[in-house]
Amino acid sequence: MQREIETDVLIVGLGGAGACAAIEARHAGADVVVLERFTGGGATAISGGVVYAGGGTFIQQDAAVTDDVEDMFRYLQLEVGDVVSDEVLRDFCEHSASNLRWLAEQGAVFDSALCPVKTSYPTDDYFLYYSGNEGFSPYRDAAKPAPRGHRVRGKSLPGRNLFAPLQAQVHRLGAQVHYHSRVQRLLVDNGRVQGVEASIVQSGVWSKLHGWLEKYAIKLVNYMPRQARKLRRWGRAIEVRHGITVRAMARRGVILSAGGFVTNRDMISKFAPKYRPGMPLGTAGCSGDGIRMGLDAGGAVSEMKRVSAWRFLNPPEAFVHGVLLNRSGERYVNESLYGAAVGEAMVEDNGGVGILVIDEGLRKLAKSQVGRGKTQWFQTGPALLNLWFNCRRADNVAALAAICRCPEASLQQTLDDYNSAIESGEPDAYGKELRSALAPPFFAIDCSITSRMWPLPTLTLGGLVVCEESGQVCDEDGAPIPGLYSAGRNALGICSRQYVSGLSIADCVYSGRRAGRSAASATTL
């Protein structure tokens, strides 16, 4: 193997952001080399394949959905906050429809079948849906709701169907991709990033085994985490023992698109300790290597404590008719909201405690709302598991308080207030519309961050601070670091404050294309 590689643009990580960066850089005429730790795809390939897009996309138009850029912008302002400037957010919205069209031009196939109900993720019959909080107050008061979750065609979780065309296009355009390559450090000279040092496992039996181990670790991690960790330890051993050290030099720039840091439990403990008990959602590549290298080069980070925790209560819809309680026996969120909003309220403000209380009628209704043709398998399994094995009966409020380990008086007041508001037709304190009066016998379901029956998926949102015009990594003073760029969850971006389905991949496309264009047009060394 060549011990030294030279190119115009060097990309670390071939996930959604890295692929988009490579395509843009090649279209700009730059030579491109990509170093990918495994076989490509990252978190994008194992995702639901949802792109958050609006403002009148060709899919929305096919579905007779009316939407405009201003409504999309006003809604996202509430979700995104000030993590990026209004100018960048507006630019993101204005280019949303064209970015979706661009993905289709690369080969991704979308569909305009509109989901008729609000759900965390649609069945295989539907591909356009409300993937965030658009229909709930106060969001709907600020902007006209529209379905903006564009799911790529495919069954179950078709993230691979979104990534595969991008990967094929990277190769078709002539980018040189080295798989099974773990980048160890950046090479910096006189303050400028000039390349990287990497360990590459050559093609053959060891590289095949390296890819196989991670493939099956991803399949096992949610159900057999210890076995998945063992497979990944073996994979790291292959990198150490059978990797060849290579220096890759970039004449114009290095782009870090190596994902977040959710599988690096030390980094989680340091930056986001509240979320340490949660279930990591990602690949072994989401190890924080790109962020660490950016920090070593003098880059600044932001929003590292922001983690998206997904406590989806719907489906089954019957669950959101119940109440979610803390240890004080009080409600703290609109149970109908998108799972990340519920998870944030649970972890940030209530110690990670969530006790869902329903009654016999809702329990029976919930059982009827899950199953073949009604929910995806990954929704059906947890729902039934919790209904059968994580659903504790209480014949009165005193018994329910004992199960919830909360004050009986406080719990009684919560239930009285909830039922009284329903009976009187008064607005819910949290703007909730899906409500049912609760009566004994009650059932309590533990959905806390520590629940073994209902693990809480988590992914990191923060990353390296980048220049909003170019995607160039900035230092603590806000000055760009010469030769270094970042994109996707490796960098601070559109969804670094809050997450709704499809927003991360949409940001990967937006920030990846930006970094690819900028690096390709940079001055050559």
Buried (B, 14 or more C-beta within 10 A) or exposed (E): EEEEBBBBBBBBBBBBBBBBBBBBBBBBEBBBBBBBBBBBBBBBBBBBBBBBBBBBBBBBEBBEBEBBBBBBBBBBBBBBEEBBEEEBBBBBBBBBBEBBBBBBEBBBBBBBBBBEEBBBBBBBEBBBBBBBBBBBBEBBEEBBBBBBBBBBBBEEBBBBBBBBBBBEBBEEBEBBBBBBBBBBEBBBEEEBBBBBEBBBBEEEEBBEBBBEBBBEBBEBBBEEBEEBBBBBEEBBEBBEEBBEEBBBBBBBBBBBBBBBBBBBEEBBEBBBEBBBBBBBBBBBBBBBBBBBBBBEBBBBBBBBBBBBBBBBBBBBBBBBBBBBBBBBBBBBBBBBBBBBBBBBBBBBEBEBBBBBBBBBBBBEBBBEBBEEEBBBEEBBEBBBEBBEEBBBBBEEBEBBBBBBEBBBEBBBEBBEBBBEBBEEEEEBEBBBEBBBBBEBEBBBBBBBBEBEBBBBBBBBBBBBBBBBEBBBBBBEEEEBBBBBBBBBBBBBBBBBBBBBBBBBBBBBBBBBBBBBBBBBBBEEB
